[in-house]
Amino acid sequence: MTMRDNPVVTYLREKLNERRENQLLRSLRTLVTGIDFTSNDYLGIARHRELHAHYLKLHEQATVNNGSTGSRLLSGNSPEAESFERWYAGIHNAEAGLLFNSGYDANVGLLSCIAQRHDTLISDELVHASIIDGMRLSYANRFKFAHNQIDDLEAKLRQSKGLTYVVVESVYSMDGDIADLRSIAAICKKYQASLIVDEAHALGIRGTSGKGLVDELGLREDVFARIHTFGKAAGFHGACILGSRDLIEYLINFSRPFIYSTALPPLEILMLRTCLEYMFAADESRYTLSNSISVYNELMNCTTPTPIKAVPIPGNSNAIRLAQILQKNGFDIRPILSPTVPEGTERLRVILHSFNSVDEIKSLCRSIQYEC
Ligand SMILES: Cc1ncc(COP(=O)(O)O)c(C=O)c1O
């Protein structure tokens, strides 16, 4: 049998053709031009030239290995990783923190191992794929509640068995709306459920020094675990789970993406800390960003108080067509298509950054209004 007539290859081609015919085929692009209204680099840290120079200097002066050489439980642990975790937990008044290679790993690593067969995991229906995938790997009972609907959350809490965990995001990545965290925390308390909050899109943006929404609302004591990802406002990559010492020790023992994956290199951890220090101090950029959010909201009649903006364009082909027009007009804007979002809720996702000028934002809004 050659590869050509291998039935698996035939199956893969059929699946890809199906996607192509439905205009759903995903493909990688490197050469993207236009004003950045797409990346998660909210505060411009990923593109910061001084930080880039610092990165090069770190490499020049390095006294540590290039790679971490193994998983944390074998040869990959380092003083840099441990000192980062102590520092980061201290910043957030958490007992302890544990680094993961990405936010995806952190969510899968936590949610796949925390709840057992007789327990219950309840998540908002709009949580990120990494939360869904982590929950799928768990043997626990699983429920979704209607987005941000406390009544529905309560209904699911009434049906829960064993130890119960509720999982939400603080800022939702597709609509940019904010979880009703106070009410969610209160209802979790009432039903003795443990609250897990993914702060991916709140870190760097919300709260004093951008410490996140849990910090902003003073809910630290009510949250069982916080997931902080470093590929968005921090402009780097990796993630940290914050929680009690017991939780972190449990993850070191049971979280498979932590146990069975090569650790972040020590140099990357040093650079990560530099990016985060920069991010916590970036009040001026946060101020500029919040002005930009107001400018956009006023022009587009939008109410979400975050830099993530959804422009609804139902239908994949409509969303693709409008994105292409805007790209031709000089904006780097991408469509968000089904099945990433439910059919009928396709949209353009506009991400505002501290480095987008008011003129650029106005010009983008005019283009969207003209073309829609
Ligand atoms: C809410 C949320 N959690 C987790 C992740 C995954 O983080 P990472 O990109 O670091 O894997 C994302 C990424 O888009 C996200 O939006």
The ligand as an SDF file (V2000), in Angstrom:
LIG
                    3D

 16 16  0  0  0  0  0  0  0  0999 V2000
   -9.3260   32.5040   28.1740 C   0  0  0  0  0  0  0  0  0  0  0  0
   -8.1090   31.8210   27.6730 C   0  0  0  0  0  0  0  0  0  0  0  0
   -7.5170   30.8930   28.4370 N   0  0  0  0  0  0  0  0  0  0  0  0
   -6.4090   30.2490   28.0230 C   0  0  0  0  0  0  0  0  0  0  0  0
   -5.8480   30.5120   26.8020 C   0  0  0  0  0  0  0  0  0  0  0  0
   -4.6340   29.7630   26.3600 C   0  0  0  0  0  0  0  0  0  0  0  0
   -3.4860   30.4740   26.6890 O   0  0  0  0  0  0  0  0  0  0  0  0
   -2.1340   30.2560   25.8660 P   0  0  0  0  0  0  0  0  0  0  0  0
   -2.2960   30.9860   24.5750 O   0  0  0  0  0  0  0  0  0  0  0  0
   -1.0770   30.7900   26.7590 O   0  0  0  0  0  0  0  0  0  0  0  0
   -2.0000   28.7760   25.6590 O   0  0  0  0  0  0  0  0  0  0  0  0
   -6.4190   31.4830   25.9720 C   0  0  0  0  0  0  0  0  0  0  0  0
   -5.8170   31.7840   24.6490 C   0  0  0  0  0  0  0  0  0  0  0  0
   -6.3360   32.3770   23.7840 O   0  0  0  0  0  0  0  0  0  0  0  0
   -7.5790   32.1600   26.4120 C   0  0  0  0  0  0  0  0  0  0  0  0
   -8.1790   33.0890   25.6500 O   0  0  0  0  0  0  0  0  0  0  0  0
  1  2  1  0
  2  3  1  0
  2 15  2  0
  3  4  2  0
  4  5  1  0
  5  6  1  0
  5 12  2  0
  6  7  1  0
  7  8  1  0
  8  9  2  0
  8 10  1  0
  8 11  1  0
 12 13  1  0
 12 15  1  0
 13 14  2  0
 15 16  1  0
M  END
$$$$
